[in-house]
Amino acid sequence: MAPIMKVAVIQFPGSNCDTDCEAALKSFSGVEASIVWHKETSLAGYDAIVLPGGFSYGDYLRCGSIARFSPIMGAVRDAANAGILVLGICNGFQILCEAGLLPGTLQRNTGLLFRCEHLHLRVDNTATPFTSVLHKGQVLDIPIAHGEGNYFADQETLRQIEENGQVLLRYCDASGNVTPEANPNGSLGNIAGICSHGRNVFGLMPHPERVCDSLLGGTDGRGIFQSMIEAIQKTKAK
Amino acid sequence: MKAVVTVMPKPAILDPAGVATGRAMEHLGLKGVRSVRIGKSIEIEVDGATEQQLHEIAHDLLSNPVVEDYKLQILS
């Protein structure tokens, strides 16, 4: 049987969550995941693209600032513009912001610490290809691991993404309350993940691929990948 | 051509590293620290580039216009 979904996981020099993403994706039936080196220039035939976490180019200059000019990024941009699903996790989120495929940027955590821990996220919008199997207000337990995850956008941009429902995940407490104490990095509005205006590009600082197997401490990350699979199935059924 | 690009966080942007460094200065006995901002200085030696090209590089690669301003100085 042909795979339901072919996913490219882009590997930049310094990516370190690429094989975790590949393994998480392959744990879903019908998903074929391949690592694609950043020097490639085509992503033809893929149904979705994942930009994994890590420290591309050693985070030199700014996180994601050099990776955004990698040869593959032309194909990522074309795919995003064509409506293909693009998921950026952690460093992948930073790269998508640097590339202008998502608004705003990720700055140094206000506390200056590299935060590596499990925390809670509230799902704020389920009408997207990345969150459709979740329910609004659901609290997910997904770990973060970053030093630069402090989401910032100017006031006008922030107003637009809030009004347009582009904020999909916010840091919250175990009961789903979005509080300053639950904010690990100083992100405006406790923002943990946003999607593009067209809904097909999603970036988040937490690592859903690390909670896709109960042996590894949880399965709360699976809903994001499951949503993507269902969205692609629906597209193909048309 | 020699040039220096100075990249600084925009005035409205919180610079946590600058704040922490300012506190360390006070800890070392420096009184009256009002503000510390940390940026980058990038020295470039390049043949055959135009000033316009360097502005583009400074804008597109060396700085993030969302949170940073840059200044380009041509030295020679």
Boltz contact constraints between the chains, C-beta under 6 A:
constraints:
  - contact:
      token1: [A, 62]
      token2: [B, 64]
      max_distance: 6.0
  - contact:
      token1: [A, 105]
      token2: [B, 64]
      max_distance: 6.0
  - contact:
      token1: [A, 105]
      token2: [B, 66]
      max_distance: 6.0
  - contact:
      token1: [A, 105]
      token2: [B, 67]
      max_distance: 6.0
  - contact:
      token1: [A, 108]
      token2: [B, 16]
      max_distance: 6.0
  - contact:
      token1: [A, 110]
      token2: [B, 16]
      max_distance: 6.0
  - contact:
      token1: [A, 112]
      token2: [B, 16]
      max_distance: 6.0
  - contact:
      token1: [A, 112]
      token2: [B, 20]
      max_distance: 6.0
